Amino acid sequence: MIRDGYVARWRGREYQASPDGDDVRLYQPEAGEGFEEVRPGRYVRVVPAGEVDDLSYVRTTCTWQGQPFIVLGEHDGWLRVEYTGGRWPVARAMGLEVFDFGVYQGWAPAAEVADLREQRV
């Protein structure tokens, strides 16, 4: 599973999360006690930040064609990647799209990606 976002540990379980001031929003794909459905397959529960054991940002990184990337998502054997090497000539030579000033993204075949790992930042 490719993850890029906040996660929180609450009551011995890890959830997708988002900090919200003094609270943390916890998300899960199934109904549960205290969780409200926000759309099919997505449930949320708001808890005080003080009740959360750990709140971290998880990012998936990799290398593709020898260059460093973060992984933003996946679809049908492809990974949506963002170049983190900071060198425009390299990004251009790889055919990456300019997403924003200094931000280059593209789709990489998952089979060509190496060193896929999660990092907590």
KEDREN-465828 format. One record per atom (N, C-alpha, C, CB): x, y, z; residue number from 1. Coordinates in steps of 0.1 Angstrom, whole numbers, plus 5000, padded with zeros to 4 digits. Each point is the difference from the previous one (the first is absolute). Last residue first. Glycine has a CB too. Layout:
c1=X, c2=Y, c3=Z, nr=NUM
...
//
This chain:
c1=5081, c2=5112, c3=5086, nr=121
c1=5007, c2=5013, c3=5000, nr=121
c1=4993, c2=5009, c3=5010, nr=121
c1=5007, c2=4998, c3=4976, nr=121
c1=5000, c2=4947, c3=5007, nr=120
c1=4992, c2=5009, c3=5009, nr=120
c1=5008, c2=5013, c3=5001, nr=120
c1=4989, c2=4981, c3=5013, nr=120
c1=5010, c2=4980, c3=4946, nr=119
c1=5007, c2=5008, c3=5010, nr=119
c1=4991, c2=5009, c3=5008, nr=119
c1=5020, c2=5000, c3=4984, nr=119
c1=4982, c2=4953, c3=4980, nr=118
c1=4993, c2=5010, c3=5008, nr=118
c1=5009, c2=5007, c3=5009, nr=118
c1=4979, c2=4987, c3=4998, nr=118
c1=5032, c2=4988, c3=4953, nr=117
c1=5000, c2=4999, c3=5014, nr=117
c1=4992, c2=5011, c3=5006, nr=117
c1=5022, c2=4988, c3=5000, nr=117
c1=5002, c2=4988, c3=4952, nr=116
c1=4987, c2=5005, c3=5005, nr=116
c1=4999, c2=4998, c3=5015, nr=116
c1=4989, c2=4994, c3=4978, nr=116
c1=5048, c2=4997, c3=4986, nr=115
c1=5001, c2=5006, c3=5013, nr=115
c1=4987, c2=5006, c3=5006, nr=115
c1=5024, c2=5005, c3=4994, nr=115
c1=4975, c2=4990, c3=4954, nr=114
c1=5008, c2=4993, c3=5009, nr=114
c1=5000, c2=5007, c3=5014, nr=114
c1=5015, c2=4992, c3=4981, nr=114
c1=4955, c2=5003, c3=4967, nr=113
c1=5004, c2=5008, c3=5013, nr=113
c1=5008, c2=4991, c3=5009, nr=113
c1=4979, c2=5014, c3=4997, nr=113
c1=5000, c2=4972, c3=4961, nr=112
c1=5013, c2=5007, c3=4998, nr=112
c1=5004, c2=5008, c3=5012, nr=112
c1=4995, c2=5002, c3=4976, nr=112
c1=4963, c2=4974, c3=5021, nr=111
c1=5010, c2=4990, c3=4998, nr=111
c1=5014, c2=5007, c3=4999, nr=111
c1=4983, c2=4984, c3=4990, nr=111
c1=4977, c2=5042, c3=5011, nr=110
c1=5004, c2=4995, c3=5014, nr=110
c1=5011, c2=4990, c3=4999, nr=110
c1=4976, c2=5003, c3=5007, nr=110
c1=5017, c2=5038, c3=4958, nr=109
c1=4996, c2=4986, c3=5001, nr=109
c1=5005, c2=4994, c3=5013, nr=109
c1=5000, c2=4997, c3=4975, nr=109
c1=4990, c2=5055, c3=5021, nr=108
c1=5011, c2=4990, c3=4999, nr=108
c1=4994, c2=4986, c3=5000, nr=108
c1=5017, c2=5016, c3=5011, nr=108
c1=4967, c2=5039, c3=4981, nr=107
c1=4996, c2=4987, c3=5003, nr=107
c1=5011, c2=4990, c3=4997, nr=107
c1=4976, c2=5006, c3=4994, nr=107
c1=5028, c2=5048, c3=5022, nr=106
c1=4997, c2=4992, c3=4989, nr=106
c1=4995, c2=4986, c3=5005, nr=106
c1=5018, c2=5012, c3=4987, nr=106
c1=5001, c2=5044, c3=5027, nr=105
c1=4993, c2=4987, c3=5003, nr=105
c1=4998, c2=4992, c3=4987, nr=105
c1=4988, c2=5011, c3=5020, nr=105
c1=5038, c2=5036, c3=5006, nr=104
c1=4999, c2=4991, c3=4988, nr=104
c1=4994, c2=4987, c3=5004, nr=104
c1=5020, c2=5012, c3=4989, nr=104
c1=4990, c2=5042, c3=5029, nr=103
c1=4994, c2=4987, c3=5004, nr=103
c1=4997, c2=4993, c3=4987, nr=103
c1=4990, c2=5010, c3=5021, nr=103
c1=5028, c2=5035, c3=4982, nr=102
c1=5009, c2=4992, c3=5006, nr=102
c1=4995, c2=4986, c3=5004, nr=102
c1=5011, c2=5020, c3=5008, nr=102
c1=4953, c2=5014, c3=4981, nr=101
c1=5013, c2=5004, c3=4999, nr=101
c1=5010, c2=4991, c3=5008, nr=101
c1=4992, c2=5024, c3=4997, nr=101
c1=4966, c2=4951, c3=4988, nr=100
c1=5001, c2=5013, c3=5006, nr=100
c1=5014, c2=5005, c3=4998, nr=100
c1=4981, c2=4995, c3=5017, nr=100
c1=5007, c2=4966, c3=4961, nr=99
c1=4988, c2=5001, c3=5008, nr=99
c1=4998, c2=5014, c3=5006, nr=99
c1=5001, c2=4976, c3=5005, nr=99
c1=5025, c2=5000, c3=4951, nr=98
c1=5002, c2=5011, c3=5010, nr=98
c1=4986, c2=5002, c3=5007, nr=98
c1=5018, c2=5011, c3=4986, nr=98
c1=5000, c2=4941, c3=4993, nr=97
c1=4991, c2=5012, c3=4998, nr=97
c1=5003, c2=5010, c3=5010, nr=97
c1=4982, c2=4986, c3=4991, nr=97
c1=5053, c2=4976, c3=4988, nr=96
c1=4991, c2=5003, c3=5010, nr=96
c1=4992, c2=5013, c3=4997, nr=96
c1=5015, c2=4989, c3=5017, nr=96
c1=5022, c2=4985, c3=4959, nr=95
c1=4987, c2=5003, c3=4994, nr=95
c1=4989, c2=5002, c3=5011, nr=95
c1=5006, c2=4986, c3=4981, nr=95
c1=5044, c2=5008, c3=5021, nr=94
c1=4991, c2=4988, c3=5004, nr=94
c1=4986, c2=5002, c3=4994, nr=94
c1=5014, c2=4997, c3=5021, nr=94
c1=5018, c2=5038, c3=4974, nr=93
c1=5005, c2=4988, c3=4992, nr=93
c1=4992, c2=4988, c3=5003, nr=93
c1=5023, c2=5009, c3=5001, nr=93
c1=4967, c2=5030, c3=5024, nr=92
c1=4997, c2=5002, c3=4986, nr=92
c1=5004, c2=4988, c3=4992, nr=92
c1=5002, c2=5025, c3=5003, nr=92
c1=5011, c2=4976, c3=5042, nr=91
c1=4986, c2=4998, c3=4999, nr=91
c1=4995, c2=5002, c3=4986, nr=91
c1=4998, c2=5009, c3=5023, nr=91
c1=5047, c2=4999, c3=4985, nr=90
c1=4997, c2=4986, c3=5002, nr=90
c1=4985, c2=4998, c3=4998, nr=90
c1=5020, c2=4997, c3=5016, nr=90
c1=4995, c2=5047, c3=4983, nr=89
c1=5004, c2=4993, c3=4988, nr=89
c1=4998, c2=4985, c3=5001, nr=89
c1=5017, c2=5017, c3=4996, nr=89
c1=4973, c2=5011, c3=5043, nr=88
c1=4991, c2=5001, c3=4988, nr=88
c1=5005, c2=4993, c3=4988, nr=88
c1=4993, c2=5022, c3=5009, nr=88
c1=5016, c2=4968, c3=5043, nr=87
c1=5007, c2=5004, c3=4989, nr=87
c1=4991, c2=5000, c3=4987, nr=87
c1=5022, c2=4990, c3=5010, nr=87
c1=4968, c2=4995, c3=5038, nr=86
c1=5002, c2=5015, c3=4999, nr=86
c1=5008, c2=5004, c3=4987, nr=86
c1=5000, c2=5001, c3=5024, nr=86
c1=4983, c2=4955, c3=4998, nr=85
c1=5014, c2=5003, c3=4997, nr=85
c1=5004, c2=5014, c3=4998, nr=85
c1=5001, c2=4978, c3=4991, nr=85
c1=4956, c2=4996, c3=5016, nr=84
c1=5005, c2=5008, c3=5011, nr=84
c1=5015, c2=5003, c3=4999, nr=84
c1=4983, c2=4989, c3=5014, nr=84
c1=4968, c2=4996, c3=4956, nr=83
c1=5014, c2=5000, c3=5001, nr=83
c1=5005, c2=5009, c3=5011, nr=83
c1=5001, c2=4996, c3=4975, nr=83
c1=4953, c2=4975, c3=5021, nr=82
c1=5005, c2=5014, c3=4999, nr=82
c1=5015, c2=5000, c3=5002, nr=82
c1=4977, c2=5008, c3=5009, nr=82
c1=4981, c2=4954, c3=4974, nr=81
c1=5012, c2=5004, c3=5007, nr=81
c1=5003, c2=5015, c3=4998, nr=81
c1=5008, c2=4976, c3=4997, nr=81
c1=4954, c2=4980, c3=4997, nr=80
c1=5001, c2=5015, c3=4998, nr=80
c1=5011, c2=5005, c3=5009, nr=80
c1=4975, c2=5002, c3=4995, nr=80
c1=5019, c2=4947, c3=4984, nr=79
c1=5001, c2=5008, c3=5012, nr=79
c1=5001, c2=5015, c3=4996, nr=79
c1=5011, c2=4981, c3=5012, nr=79
c1=4968, c2=4969, c3=4966, nr=78
c1=5008, c2=5012, c3=4998, nr=78
c1=5000, c2=5008, c3=5013, nr=78
c1=4994, c2=5001, c3=4976, nr=78
c1=4980, c2=4958, c3=5015, nr=77
c1=5014, c2=4997, c3=4998, nr=77
c1=5009, c2=5012, c3=4997, nr=77
c1=4992, c2=4979, c3=4991, nr=77
c1=4960, c2=5027, c3=5019, nr=76
c1=5002, c2=4991, c3=4989, nr=76
c1=5015, c2=4997, c3=4996, nr=76
c1=4978, c2=5008, c3=4992, nr=76
c1=5019, c2=5030, c3=5042, nr=75
c1=4988, c2=4996, c3=4992, nr=75
c1=5004, c2=4990, c3=4989, nr=75
c1=4989, c2=5022, c3=5005, nr=75
c1=5028, c2=5011, c3=5043, nr=74
c1=5002, c2=4989, c3=4991, nr=74
c1=4987, c2=4997, c3=4992, nr=74
c1=5018, c2=4990, c3=5015, nr=74
c1=5011, c2=5053, c3=5015, nr=73
c1=4988, c2=4991, c3=4998, nr=73
c1=5004, c2=4989, c3=4991, nr=73
c1=4984, c2=5019, c3=5004, nr=73
c1=5047, c2=5013, c3=5013, nr=72
c1=4988, c2=5007, c3=5004, nr=72
c1=4988, c2=4991, c3=4999, nr=72
c1=5010, c2=5021, c3=4992, nr=72
c1=5046, c2=4977, c3=5016, nr=71
c1=4989, c2=4993, c3=4993, nr=71
c1=4987, c2=5006, c3=5005, nr=71
c1=5014, c2=4978, c3=4997, nr=71
c1=5039, c2=5042, c3=4997, nr=70
c1=4990, c2=4996, c3=5010, nr=70
c1=4989, c2=4994, c3=4992, nr=70
c1=5006, c2=5018, c3=5017, nr=70
c1=5048, c2=4983, c3=4968, nr=69
c1=4986, c2=5004, c3=4999, nr=69
c1=4992, c2=4998, c3=5013, nr=69
c1=5001, c2=4995, c3=4975, nr=69
c1=5054, c2=5005, c3=4998, nr=68
c1=4991, c2=4999, c3=5012, nr=68
c1=4986, c2=5006, c3=4998, nr=68
c1=5020, c2=5001, c3=5014, nr=68
c1=5015, c2=4973, c3=4949, nr=67
c1=4997, c2=5013, c3=5006, nr=67
c1=4990, c2=4999, c3=5012, nr=67
c1=5004, c2=5010, c3=4977, nr=67
c1=5012, c2=4954, c3=4991, nr=66
c1=5011, c2=5005, c3=5008, nr=66
c1=4998, c2=5013, c3=5007, nr=66
c1=5014, c2=4988, c3=4985, nr=66
c1=4952, c2=4989, c3=4990, nr=65
c1=5011, c2=5003, c3=4990, nr=65
c1=5012, c2=5007, c3=5008, nr=65
c1=4982, c2=5003, c3=4981, nr=65
c1=4984, c2=4994, c3=5052, nr=64
c1=4996, c2=4996, c3=4987, nr=64
c1=5010, c2=5005, c3=4990, nr=64
c1=4975, c2=5000, c3=5006, nr=64
c1=5015, c2=4992, c3=5051, nr=63
c1=5008, c2=5004, c3=4989, nr=63
c1=4995, c2=4995, c3=4987, nr=63
c1=5020, c2=5001, c3=5016, nr=63
c1=4954, c2=5012, c3=5034, nr=62
c1=5006, c2=4990, c3=4991, nr=62
c1=5011, c2=5006, c3=4991, nr=62
c1=4978, c2=4988, c3=5000, nr=62
c1=4983, c2=5019, c3=5046, nr=61
c1=5011, c2=5005, c3=4991, nr=61
c1=5004, c2=4988, c3=4991, nr=61
c1=5007, c2=5018, c3=5017, nr=61
c1=4950, c2=5000, c3=5018, nr=60
c1=5006, c2=4989, c3=4993, nr=60
c1=5010, c2=5005, c3=4990, nr=60
c1=4979, c2=4985, c3=5003, nr=60
c1=4999, c2=5035, c3=5046, nr=59
c1=5003, c2=5002, c3=4986, nr=59
c1=5007, c2=4988, c3=4994, nr=59
c1=5002, c2=5025, c3=5004, nr=59
c1=4969, c2=4995, c3=5043, nr=58
c1=5007, c2=4989, c3=4993, nr=58
c1=5001, c2=5003, c3=4985, nr=58
c1=4991, c2=4983, c3=5017, nr=58
c1=5003, c2=5044, c3=5033, nr=57
c1=4998, c2=5001, c3=4986, nr=57
c1=5007, c2=4988, c3=4993, nr=57
c1=4997, c2=5026, c3=5001, nr=57
c1=4982, c2=4977, c3=5051, nr=56
c1=5011, c2=5001, c3=4991, nr=56
c1=4996, c2=5002, c3=4986, nr=56
c1=5013, c2=4985, c3=5015, nr=56
c1=4972, c2=5009, c3=5041, nr=55
c1=4995, c2=5006, c3=4987, nr=55
c1=5012, c2=5003, c3=4992, nr=55
c1=4980, c2=5010, c3=5011, nr=55
c1=5003, c2=4960, c3=5037, nr=54
c1=5011, c2=5004, c3=4990, nr=54
c1=4993, c2=5006, c3=4988, nr=54
c1=5016, c2=4982, c3=5008, nr=54
c1=4958, c2=5007, c3=5031, nr=53
c1=5014, c2=4995, c3=5005, nr=53
c1=5011, c2=5005, c3=4991, nr=53
c1=4989, c2=4980, c3=5010, nr=53
c1=4961, c2=5043, c3=5001, nr=52
c1=5008, c2=4993, c3=4989, nr=52
c1=5014, c2=4996, c3=5005, nr=52
c1=4986, c2=5012, c3=4982, nr=52
c1=4981, c2=5015, c3=5042, nr=51
c1=4997, c2=4986, c3=5001, nr=51
c1=5008, c2=4991, c3=4990, nr=51
c1=4977, c2=5006, c3=5008, nr=51
c1=5025, c2=5043, c3=4994, nr=50
c1=5006, c2=4994, c3=5012, nr=50
c1=4997, c2=4985, c3=5002, nr=50
c1=4998, c2=5022, c3=5010, nr=50
c1=4981, c2=5005, c3=4956, nr=49
c1=5014, c2=4997, c3=4996, nr=49
c1=5007, c2=4993, c3=5012, nr=49
c1=5001, c2=5019, c3=4984, nr=49
c1=4946, c2=4976, c3=5010, nr=48
c1=5010, c2=5010, c3=5005, nr=48
c1=5014, c2=4996, c3=4997, nr=48
c1=4984, c2=5007, c3=5018, nr=48
c1=4978, c2=4975, c3=4949, nr=47
c1=5004, c2=4998, c3=5014, nr=47
c1=5009, c2=5011, c3=5004, nr=47
c1=4998, c2=4975, c3=4998, nr=47
c1=4965, c2=5008, c3=4961, nr=46
c1=5008, c2=5011, c3=5005, nr=46
c1=5003, c2=4997, c3=5015, nr=46
c1=4990, c2=5017, c3=4983, nr=46
c1=4996, c2=4952, c3=4971, nr=45
c1=4998, c2=5002, c3=5015, nr=45
c1=5009, c2=5011, c3=5004, nr=45
c1=4992, c2=4976, c3=5005, nr=45
c1=4987, c2=4999, c3=4946, nr=44
c1=5009, c2=5009, c3=5007, nr=44
c1=4995, c2=5001, c3=5015, nr=44
c1=5005, c2=5013, c3=4979, nr=44
c1=4992, c2=4955, c3=4970, nr=43
c1=4994, c2=5004, c3=5013, nr=43
c1=5010, c2=5008, c3=5008, nr=43
c1=4986, c2=4979, c3=5000, nr=43
c1=5003, c2=4998, c3=4948, nr=42
c1=5009, c2=5010, c3=5007, nr=42
c1=4992, c2=5005, c3=5013, nr=42
c1=5011, c2=5007, c3=4978, nr=42
c1=4970, c2=4963, c3=4987, nr=41
c1=5014, c2=4995, c3=5003, nr=41
c1=5009, c2=5009, c3=5007, nr=41
c1=4996, c2=4987, c3=4980, nr=41
c1=4963, c2=5037, c3=4999, nr=40
c1=5001, c2=4985, c3=5000, nr=40
c1=5015, c2=4995, c3=5001, nr=40
c1=4979, c2=4999, c3=4987, nr=40
c1=5013, c2=5047, c3=5035, nr=39
c1=4996, c2=4996, c3=4986, nr=39
c1=5002, c2=4984, c3=5001, nr=39
c1=5008, c2=5022, c3=4988, nr=39
c1=4993, c2=5000, c3=5051, nr=38
c1=5001, c2=5013, c3=4993, nr=38
c1=4998, c2=4998, c3=4985, nr=38
c1=5016, c2=5009, c3=5017, nr=38
c1=4971, c2=4966, c3=5033, nr=37
c1=5003, c2=4998, c3=4986, nr=37
c1=5000, c2=5014, c3=4993, nr=37
c1=4989, c2=4977, c3=5001, nr=37
c1=5025, c2=5012, c3=5052, nr=36
c1=4989, c2=5005, c3=4991, nr=36
c1=5004, c2=4998, c3=4985, nr=36
c1=4992, c2=5016, c3=5018, nr=36
c1=5024, c2=4963, c3=5034, nr=35
c1=5004, c2=5004, c3=4987, nr=35
c1=4987, c2=5003, c3=4992, nr=35
c1=5021, c2=4986, c3=5001, nr=35
c1=4979, c2=4996, c3=5044, nr=34
c1=5004, c2=5014, c3=5000, nr=34
c1=5004, c2=5005, c3=4986, nr=34
c1=5007, c2=4997, c3=5024, nr=34
c1=4994, c2=4952, c3=4980, nr=33
c1=4994, c2=5008, c3=5011, nr=33
c1=5006, c2=5014, c3=5000, nr=33
c1=4997, c2=4979, c3=5013, nr=33
c1=5002, c2=4997, c3=4940, nr=32
c1=5005, c2=4996, c3=5013, nr=32
c1=4994, c2=5010, c3=5011, nr=32
c1=5022, c2=4991, c3=4989, nr=32
c1=4981, c2=4993, c3=4952, nr=31
c1=4993, c2=5006, c3=5012, nr=31
c1=5006, c2=4996, c3=5013, nr=31
c1=4979, c2=5001, c3=4986, nr=31
c1=5053, c2=5000, c3=4971, nr=30
c1=4988, c2=4993, c3=5004, nr=30
c1=4994, c2=5007, c3=5012, nr=30
c1=5010, c2=4978, c3=4992, nr=30
c1=5032, c2=5036, c3=4986, nr=29
c1=4991, c2=4996, c3=4989, nr=29
c1=4987, c2=4993, c3=5004, nr=29
c1=5020, c2=4998, c3=4987, nr=29
c1=5009, c2=5042, c3=5040, nr=28
c1=5001, c2=4986, c3=4998, nr=28
c1=4990, c2=4996, c3=4989, nr=28
c1=5007, c2=4996, c3=5024, nr=28
c1=5019, c2=5050, c3=5005, nr=27
c1=4992, c2=4994, c3=4989, nr=27
c1=5002, c2=4985, c3=4999, nr=27
c1=5002, c2=5022, c3=4987, nr=27
c1=5003, c2=5025, c3=5048, nr=26
c1=5004, c2=4986, c3=4997, nr=26
c1=4991, c2=4995, c3=4989, nr=26
c1=5009, c2=4996, c3=5024, nr=26
c1=5007, c2=5055, c3=4997, nr=25
c1=4989, c2=4992, c3=4993, nr=25
c1=5006, c2=4987, c3=4996, nr=25
c1=4989, c2=5021, c3=4991, nr=25
c1=5023, c2=5015, c3=5050, nr=24
c1=5006, c2=4992, c3=4989, nr=24
c1=4988, c2=4992, c3=4994, nr=24
c1=5023, c2=4998, c3=5011, nr=24
c1=4984, c2=5051, c3=5021, nr=23
c1=4994, c2=4987, c3=4998, nr=23
c1=5008, c2=4993, c3=4989, nr=23
c1=4978, c2=5008, c3=5007, nr=23
c1=5029, c2=5037, c3=5008, nr=22
c1=5002, c2=4992, c3=5012, nr=22
c1=4994, c2=4986, c3=4998, nr=22
c1=4999, c2=5021, c3=5014, nr=22
c1=5009, c2=5002, c3=4942, nr=21
c1=5002, c2=5008, c3=5012, nr=21
c1=5003, c2=4991, c3=5012, nr=21
c1=4984, c2=5016, c3=4990, nr=21
c1=5012, c2=4957, c3=4972, nr=20
c1=4990, c2=5011, c3=4999, nr=20
c1=5000, c2=5008, c3=5013, nr=20
c1=4985, c2=4986, c3=4984, nr=20
c1=5042, c2=4971, c3=4985, nr=19
c1=5000, c2=5009, c3=5012, nr=19
c1=4990, c2=5011, c3=4997, nr=19
c1=5024, c2=4994, c3=5006, nr=19
c1=4974, c2=4956, c3=4973, nr=18
c1=5003, c2=5014, c3=4996, nr=18
c1=4999, c2=5008, c3=5013, nr=18
c1=4992, c2=4997, c3=4976, nr=18
c1=5013, c2=4947, c3=5006, nr=17
c1=4996, c2=5011, c3=5009, nr=17
c1=5003, c2=5013, c3=4994, nr=17
c1=5005, c2=4986, c3=5019, nr=17
c1=4993, c2=4955, c3=4978, nr=16
c1=5002, c2=5012, c3=4992, nr=16
c1=4995, c2=5011, c3=5009, nr=16
c1=4998, c2=4988, c3=4977, nr=16
c1=5015, c2=4972, c3=5052, nr=15
c1=4990, c2=5005, c3=4991, nr=15
c1=5006, c2=5010, c3=4991, nr=15
c1=4982, c2=4996, c3=5017, nr=15
c1=5031, c2=4961, c3=5021, nr=14
c1=5004, c2=5011, c3=4992, nr=14
c1=4989, c2=5004, c3=4990, nr=14
c1=5024, c2=4993, c3=5003, nr=14
c1=4975, c2=4984, c3=5050, nr=13
c1=4998, c2=4998, c3=4985, nr=13
c1=5005, c2=5012, c3=4992, nr=13
c1=4980, c2=4985, c3=5005, nr=13
c1=5018, c2=5011, c3=5045, nr=12
c1=5007, c2=4988, c3=4995, nr=12
c1=4998, c2=4997, c3=4985, nr=12
c1=4998, c2=4991, c3=5022, nr=12
c1=4983, c2=5048, c3=5001, nr=11
c1=4995, c2=4988, c3=5006, nr=11
c1=5006, c2=4987, c3=4993, nr=11
c1=4979, c2=5013, c3=5006, nr=11
c1=5036, c2=5025, c3=4967, nr=10
c1=4990, c2=5003, c3=5010, nr=10
c1=4994, c2=4986, c3=5005, nr=10
c1=4995, c2=5023, c3=4990, nr=10
c1=5044, c2=5002, c3=4975, nr=9
c1=4997, c2=4988, c3=5008, nr=9
c1=4991, c2=5005, c3=5011, nr=9
c1=5023, c2=4989, c3=4994, nr=9
c1=4985, c2=5032, c3=4954, nr=8
c1=4999, c2=5002, c3=5015, nr=8
c1=4998, c2=4986, c3=5006, nr=8
c1=4991, c2=5024, c3=4998, nr=8
c1=5026, c2=5003, c3=4952, nr=7
c1=4995, c2=4988, c3=5007, nr=7
c1=5000, c2=5003, c3=5015, nr=7
c1=5008, c2=4984, c3=4981, nr=7
c1=4996, c2=5046, c3=4968, nr=6
c1=5001, c2=4998, c3=5015, nr=6
c1=4994, c2=4987, c3=5004, nr=6
c1=4999, c2=5025, c3=5003, nr=6
c1=5022, c2=4979, c3=4948, nr=5
c1=4991, c2=5008, c3=5008, nr=5
c1=5001, c2=4997, c3=5014, nr=5
c1=4984, c2=5001, c3=4981, nr=5
c1=5026, c2=4970, c3=4976, nr=4
c1=5006, c2=5014, c3=5000, nr=4
c1=4990, c2=5009, c3=5008, nr=4
c1=5012, c2=4996, c3=4978, nr=4
c1=4997, c2=4947, c3=5006, nr=3
c1=4995, c2=5010, c3=5009, nr=3
c1=5007, c2=5013, c3=4999, nr=3
c1=4993, c2=4982, c3=5016, nr=3
c1=4997, c2=4967, c3=4959, nr=2
c1=5007, c2=5012, c3=4999, nr=2
c1=4994, c2=5010, c3=5009, nr=2
c1=5007, c2=4995, c3=4976, nr=2
c1=4994, c2=4949, c3=5025, nr=1
c1=4992, c2=5012, c3=5000, nr=1
c1=5009, c2=5013, c3=5000, nr=1
c1=4981, c2=4987, c3=5012, nr=1
//
